[in-house]
Amino acid sequence: MRMSDIRHGAVAIALAIAVVAGCGGGDDDEHTREGARRTPDGRASTRSDGIPKVGDRLSAQIPAKTRQVVAVYGRGEHSADAKVVLYTKDGDGWHRDRSWRAHNGRKGWTTRHRENDKRSPVGVFTLSDAGGVLPAPDSRLPYHHTASFAAPHYWPKTHWHDFDHVIAIDYNRLKGTSPLEPTRPQGTRKGGSIWLHLDHGSGTSGCVGLPKSGMVYLLKTLDPALHPVVVMGDKRQLAA
């Protein structure tokens, strides 16, 4: 191995540790049906004209070509508890596919995210790239498999598997690159490395954690050809 390759590898590992540290950190699928419409025969329906409980402001930011939406419903502005719901568009209506309990930033949500504020950014963001310590589980998204995702072992053991699988949320990042790519197009003050990743049972540094079963399902289901996005925020901001 050439010395230049060794230096390049060392730099890559150092950058990966810095990016992973910026994210931080229940395996139960919920198949909840609250607010579901009823069919003529009285059965619950999971179809709706728009994404439920998402108001005009954020709905208008969902691209017309999008056919998959991951909605993250935060319990409150200062809460770390959330629920993740996958919606798919079939014809003119949205169908509720799966849902999972989740956690967002430990200090809640913000519309003005800053580096290390421990809050998750509110908004609509594309989902373009994935990766993780473990191999891709038949992922449709481009998947970057490398041990560089591994959480530092000075973190609590409950957090060591957070990045076995991740999906990069395209907040202040270069689309089409590894989630570990540290470039911040809007500057470092606005933070970055906001991911969907495995849940460790509590709030994160800004990412969204959900069960491993949920991450695997999303990786197998989200299709770049369907232009998936995430719509995320606390309930009040989502409904605005």
N, C-alpha and C positions, 0 to 999 in steps of 0.2 A: 504494500500500500504506500502511495506517495505521501510525503509530509504535507503537501497541500491538501490532500484528501482528509488527513487527520485533523488539520486545522479547520477545514470546512465542517467536518462532523462535529467538532467541539463547539463551534459557533452555533450550529443548528440546534444542538442539545441545550445550550445556554439560552437561546431565544425561546425554545419550546418551554423550558422551565418558567421563564418570565411570562409567557402567554398563559400557560396553565395556571400559574399563581393568580392571574387576574380574574379567573372565573370562580373557583371554589365551590365548594358545596355550601319501602312499602311496595311491595310488588302485588298490587291488587288492581285489576281492571274494574272500573265502575261501568255499568251499562245503564246509567241513569236516564230518566225520561221526563224530568220535570219540565213543565211548560210545553209538552208535546201536543201537537194537534191530534184530533180524532178523525178517523175515517168514518164514512157513512154508517158502517156497522158497529161503531163504537170502539174500535181498536185504536191503540195509540199509534200515531204516525210520527216519523222522524224527519219529515220533509218540511221545508219552509222556503219562503221566497227570498229571504236574506239570512245572514248569519244571526242567530238569535242573540238578543241583548247587546247588539253592537249598533250604535247610532249612525246617523248620516255622515258625521265627520270622518270616522274611520272607514265606514263602508265605501265611501267615495274613493278611498285610497287603494282599494282592492282592484288590481288590474282586471279589465273585462275578460282577458283570456285565461284568468286563473280558474282552475277547476278543483283545487284542493286547498283548504284552509285549516291550519292548526290554530285554534282559538285558545288563548290562555286567559282564563277568568280569575283574576286576583280577588281574594276575599275583601280586601280593603286597602286603602292608600298606604297604611303603615303595617300591613300584615304580610307574612311570608307564606301564607297558605293560598293555594290556588287549585284550579282544576283545568286539565287540558282536554280539549275535545277536537277530534278530527271530523271535518265536514268535507264531503265531496259533492260536486255539482253534477246533476243528471238532468239534462234538458234545461229547463228554466228554474229548477228548484234545487235547494241544498238539502243533502241527506246527512243525518248524523250517523257517523260510522262507529267510532269507539271513544271512550273517555277514561281518564285516569286521574287520580289524586296527584298533586304536584306541589312543588315549592318554588318560590321566586326569591328575589333579593331579600336578605334578612331584615332590611329596613323598609321594605315595601316597594313602591313604584314612583317614577318621576317622569315628567315630560322634558326634563333638562338633565339628562344623565351626565355624570362626570366621573372621571377615573376614581375608583376606590370609594364611591359614595354608598356602596352596599345596597343600591336600589336597582331594579330592573327598568329598562326604558319602555315607555308606552309608545305604541305605534304599530304600523304595518310594515313588515320586512320580508323580503324574499328569502327563500331557503335553497341554497345552491350547492353546498359542499358538505361532506361528512368525513368522519374518520374515527380513529380510536386505537386503543391498545390491542383489542381483539380484532380478528379478521372480520371482513364485511359479511353480514348475514344476508347475502343476495341483495345487497343494496342497489337501488336504481340510481341514487345520487352518486356522483363521483366520490369515492371513498379512499381516504389516505390512511393506510394501515402502518403504524409505526409505534415502537415502544416509547417514543418521545412524548406521547400523550400521558404517560404514567404520572399520577399525582405524586408530589414529593412525599417521602416517607416520614418527614417530620410533621406532616398533617396527621390528624386523628385517623385511626385505622378505619373508622366508618366512612372515610372519604377516599380511601385508596382506590376504589373501583369506579369513582365518579366518571372517569373518562374512558371506560372500556368501549363505549360507543358515544359519539357526539354528532350533532348536526349544527353547523354554524348558522347563527342568525345574522343576516346581512346588515348589521348595524355597524357603521364605521369600519368596514373591512373591504378588501379587494375580492370581489366575486371571482370564482374560477380558480381559487388557490386553496391550499390546505387551511383548515381551521386554525392551525398553528401560525400561519403567516402574520407577523406582527405589524404590518403596515396599517396606519390609521389615516385614511384619506382626509378626514376632517380635523386631524390633529390629535395629539395624545390626551389633551385635557378632556376630550369628550369620551374617553374610555374606549373599550372594545373587548374582543374575545367574549362576546355574549353567545352562549350556546344552549341548545337543548342537550342534556346529558343525564346520566343515571342519578337517581335521587339518593341522598344519604339520610333522609328523614327530617331535615330541617332547612332553614333558609340558606341561601347562597350569597355569593359576592355580587350577583347581578344576573346570573344565568337562570335557567328554568330546569329543575330536576324532576324526572318522572321515573316510574318503575322500569326495570330492564325489559319487561315484556312490552311495555309501551314503546321504548326506544327501538326495539327490534321490529315491532309492527310498523312504526313510522318509516324506518329504513327500507323495509320491504315494500312499502305502499307508496310513499311519496315519489312521484314520477316527474322528472324535469319537463317532459312533454306536456304536463298538465299545469306547469307554472305555479308550484306551491308557494304559499306565503304563510307567515305567522301573524295573527292579530292578537296583540297582548296588552294587558293593562289591568288596573283595578276596575271593579264593576262600574264605579261612577264615571271614570274616564272612558271606558268602553261604550257606555250608553250615551255619551254626549253627542 
